[in-house]
Amino acid sequence: SVYFLQHQDISLGSETVSVEIRDRDTGRVIETTALLPGRDYEINPLQGVVTLAQPLSGSLGGGTVITDPSGEYDVHLVVNYEYSPGALDLNGLSYGGRAEVWATDALRLGVTGIVETTDIADQTASGVDLHFQFGENSFAELEYAASRGPGFGSSFSPDGGLTITNTASAGTTAGTGEAYEARIQIDLADTGATTPGTVSGYFERRTAGFSTLDHETTDDETLWGIALSLTPNDRLSWGAYYDSYDSATGKQNREGGVELSYALTPETKLAFAVEHVDKSNPAGPPDQTGSRTDLAARLTVSPTDTVSYSLFGQTTLQRAGGLGSNDRIGAGVTVKLSENWSLAGEISDGTLGTAAQAMLSNEKGDHDRTYFGYRLEPGRTLPG
């Protein structure tokens, strides 16, 4: 939970800390959670050290039933901050702002801009966005953004700041890039439907050279997807999804699936899923091009309020190209040992290798937590 920033002597209060979940294949940001100082993290501005209140996993599985133990989504701790360079004489000016107004009770308009003109960065970015709320949980959003200039580049560390890789910006001095995004979510209850559920979709387009504070676009990219979730009754729920990604270099990614969950009893739930993946990456290794169809099942039993355990398994029904099989079987358990102590663990084995994780934690209030954890990712060997 301790992360070392690349620079020290951080300007007090200048940092913004968030957790981003990104699709590993496309770089699309699935979810962003802003962290609050004092509650979610502590920072030592002199040393440039960030300490999280809870442990952060480096990856997440893509689905609730079909899983990849190495994760389909990357979890990034993103920190933007200002610092005082020790041996540099910098000149320049940075300014920006945002304004938004509710034109009606349902329509919000927003405008954002930032200008950075210093010796180490020269970047102008602007954007406009629209949010239309047509139900309690139903909305539509449109956004356009443009950036001009070389961008800032980025720094990435896979081990909490012990080793850092700096990436140059994607733009050029006179270059520019654009991005478009549209999202919609419809809660079926807002339409008068008797079956609870949601329908959602998104479309994104980014051109080469577009850059933000934490993302660089090197090739034209187009992404879109749809999802459906229904709960016909208290025992049955099911959903379907499809996502598509294309880049100017010929890289493609198609992924779609269906998940179904049924409560056999109040304490026992059975879930099934089938998923098809089709990938193509002409510039990548052979194992990044091919197709695969997986089938999975998971049984979860919660005999008491303090104990829950699960058994799961999945197999590859069809495979073509360089994508490997994803057969796996495993078990997991969660136990509340006392009022403050809890234990969670899972172990599995399959064609991608052995995976295991365990976490023993003690919580005393909202801001006091002690934990001991272990995680084994596929591809690594067990100690000894």
N, C-alpha and C positions, 0 to 999 in steps of 0.2 A: 504493500500500500504506500510505499515511499517512492517518489519520482523526482529525479534530478533534472532541472531545466538546463538548457545549454548555456544560459547566461546567468550572472549573478547581479546583485545590486538592482533588484526589481523595484520599479517605481511603486510606492505604496498605494494599494487600491486600484492599480491599473489592470490587474489580471482578470480575465474571464475564463472560467474553467467549465468544461462540459464533457459529457460522454456521448460519443457518436457510435451508432451501430451502422456499419456499411456493408453492402454486398461485396463479397470478396472478388467476384468476377467482373462486376461492372463499376464498382466504386460508388454506387448510388447510396445516398444517406437514407437509411430506413427510419431511423429515429434519433432525435437529439434531446438530451436531458441536461438542463443547466444545473450546475452545482452551486450551493450557497456556502460562502465562507463562514466558518465557525460551526456549521451544522454538518456539511458534507465533506469539508476539507479544511486543513490548516496550511498556511504558507509561511515559510521563513524567507522574507524578501532579500535579506542580506546574502544568504547562501544559495537562494534559488531552489528551494526544496519544497515540494508539495506532498502532503500526507493525507491520504483519504481516510474517511471514517470507517469504510467497509472495503473488503477486498474486491478487486475488479478482474474478472476473467478476460483473457485475451481474445476469446472467440465464443460464438454461440451457434448452436445447431439451427438449421433452417426451419424445421417443422416440429410439431408436438409429438408426432408419431414416427415418421421417417427422420432419422438423424444421421449426421456425419460427425463422428467423435472428434475430428479435427476442426469441425465448425464450418458452416457455410457463410457466416457473417463475422467480420472482424469488429472487435470492440476497441475503440480508440479513446484515450484520454486526450482531449484537445485543450491546449492552454495558449491563449494569446496574451501578450503582456508587453509593457514598455520597460526598458532598462537603460542604465547609464553606462555607456562604453567607457572603459578606463583609459585607453590610450588614443582615442580618436577625437578630432575636433569636427563636430557635425554642425551643419547649417541647414535650415529648411523650415518648412511649416507643414503641419498636419491639421486638418479640420474636417468635420463631417457632421451630419445630423439626420434626423428622421422626423417626418410630420405625418400624422394620420388624422382622419376625420370620419365620423359616421355621418354619411350623407342622409341616410334614413335609419330607421331602427334595424334594418336588415343589411344595409350596404355600407361597407367600410373601404375607404380609399387610403393608400399610403404611398409615400415617396421617400427614398433613402439616397444619400449621396456621401461620398468620401473622397478627399483629395489628399494625396501624400506626396510632398515634394521635398525630399531630403537627399543627402549625398549617397544614401544606400538604397533608396527606393524612389521611384517616380511612377505613381499609379493614380488613376482616376476611375472611380466606379460609381454607377448610379443604377437605380431601379425603381419601378413602379409596381404596385400590387393592388389587387382587388379581392375582397372577401364578401361573399353573399351568403347570408344565413337564412335558409328557407324552411327551417324546422328546428326543433329543439336540439337534435343531434344530426341535422342534415345541412350541408354547406357545399359551396363551390368556390374555388380559388383560382385566380390567374396571376401570373407574375412574369415580368420581363426585367432582365438585368443586362448591363453592358459594362465591360472593363476596357481600359486603354492604358497601354504602357507595359513594361516588362514584368510587372508583378513582383511578388515578394519571395517566391520560392518557398520551401518548407523544410523543416527539420524533423526527422523521424527516428525513433529509438524503439527497438523490439524488447529491450530489457530494462525499462524504467529510467533511461538516461545514462547508463554506464557506457554504452556506445551509441553514437549519434551519426546519422547519415544526412547530409545536406543535399537537397534537390534543387537544381536551378529552376527558374521560372519558365513557364511554357510560352510566354509571349516574347515580343521584340519591342524595341524602343518605340517604333511607330505602329506596332501591331494592335489589334483590337479583337475582342471576342464577345459573343452574345449568348444568352441563355433564356429559354422559355420554359415555363412550367404551368401545367393545369392539373388540378385535383378536384375530385368530387366524391362526396360520401352521402348516401341516402339511407336514412333509418326508415325501415319499412313501416314502423309505427307512425311516422309523420305523414305517410301516404294513406293511412287508414286501413292498412293490411292487418289481418288478425294474427298472422304468423310473425313472431319476432325475428328480426334479422337485419343485416346491413348489406348494401351493395356499394362498392368503392372502385375507383379507377384513377389512373394518373397518366400523364404524358410529359416527357422532358426532352428538350433539345438543347445541346450545347455545341458551340462551334470551337474549333481549334484556336487557342490563344486566350480563351476566357479564363480568368483566374479570380479567386477569392483569397481571403486570408489563410485558408487551410486547404484549398483544392486547386489543382492545376489541370487544365484540359489540353491535352496534346493532339487530339484528333477529334473530328466531328463525331458526335455521338447522339443516338436517338434511343430513348427508353420509353416503354409503355407497359401497362399491366392492368388487370382487373381482378376483383376478388368478390366472393359471395359467401355469406355466412347466414345460416338459418337454424332456428331452434323450434321445431314444430310442437314439441311438448317438453315436459320437465325431464324426460328420460333420454330424448334423442336430440342430437345436434349434428349438423354436417356443414361442410364448406368446400369451396372450389376456388382455385386461383390459377392465374397464368401471367408470366412476365416475359418480356422480350427486350433484347438489347442488340444494337448494331453500331459498329464504328466504321469510319472511312477506310480503315486498314483491312477490313474483311472479317474482323472479329465479331462473332455472333454468339448469343446465348438465349436459348428458349427453355423455359421450365414451367410445367403445369402439373397440377395434381388435385386429388379429391381426398378429404378426410371425413371420417364418420365416427361419432362417439355415442355409445349407448350404455345407460346405467342399468345393469342387471338387477341390482338392489341398491338401496341408499348407500351401502358401503362398498359396492363393487362396480367398477366401470370398465368397459371393454371398448377399445378404439382400433380402427383400421384405417389404412391410407395406401394410396397408390400414386406414384409420381413418375413423370417422364422428363428426362433432361436431354437436350440436344445442344452440343457445343461445337464451335469451330474457332480455332486460333491459328491462322497460317504462320504467324511469326513465333509461336510458342512451341514447346516440346510436344511430342506425339500424344502424351497422356492428357492434353487439353483439347483434343478434338475427338468427337465420337458421340454416341447416344447410349442411354441406359434407362430401363424401366424397373423401378423397385416397388415391392409390396411389403408392408409392415403391419404388425399388430402389437398392442400394448394392453396389459391387464393391470389395473391399479386397485388395490384393496386397502381400505381404511377401517379396520375393525374397531378402533377407538379414536378419540379426538387427539391422542398423543402419538399414535403409531400409524404409519402408512408405508406400504411397500408395493413394488411393481415388478413385473416380468415383461420383457419385450424381446422381439425378434424381427428381423427383416431379411429379405432375400432379393437378389437381382433376377428378374424374370427374363430380361432381354438385354443384350449388350452388343455394341458394334463400335469399331474404331479403337482408339487408344484409351477410352475411359475404362477403368478397372471395375470389377464387381464390388458391391457394397453389402455383402452378407454380414450379419451381426446378431448376436444373442447376448442378453445380459439381464441384470437385476439391480434394483435400487431400493433403499430404505430411508425413511425419515422418522426420527424418534425425538420426542420432547422429553428429556431426562428429568427435568425439574422446572420450576418456574422460570429460571434464567438460562439453564443449559439445554442445548439441543445438538443433535448429531444427524448428519445427512451423508449418505455415501452411495456410490454406484460403481459397478464393474461390468465390463463387457469385453468380448473378444470377437474378431471377425477377420475378413480378408484384408482390411486396412491396418490390422494390428490390435494389440491390447490397449484398452483404455480404462482408466480408473480415476476416481476422485472421492475425497472425503473431507468433511469440514465439521470440527467441533467448536462450538461458539458459546459464549456467555454474554448475555445482554443485561445491562442494568440501566434502565431508562433509555431515552432516545439518543444520548450522546456518549454512552460508555459501552464499548463492546470489545471483548477479547476473543480471539479466534486462533485456531491451529488448523492448517489445511494442507492437503497434498493432492497433486494432480499429475496423472500420467497420460500423455498424448500418444496416439499411434505413431509408430516410427521410432520411438525411443524405447530402450530396453529397460527392464526392471532392474533395480539396483541389486548388485551381487552377482 
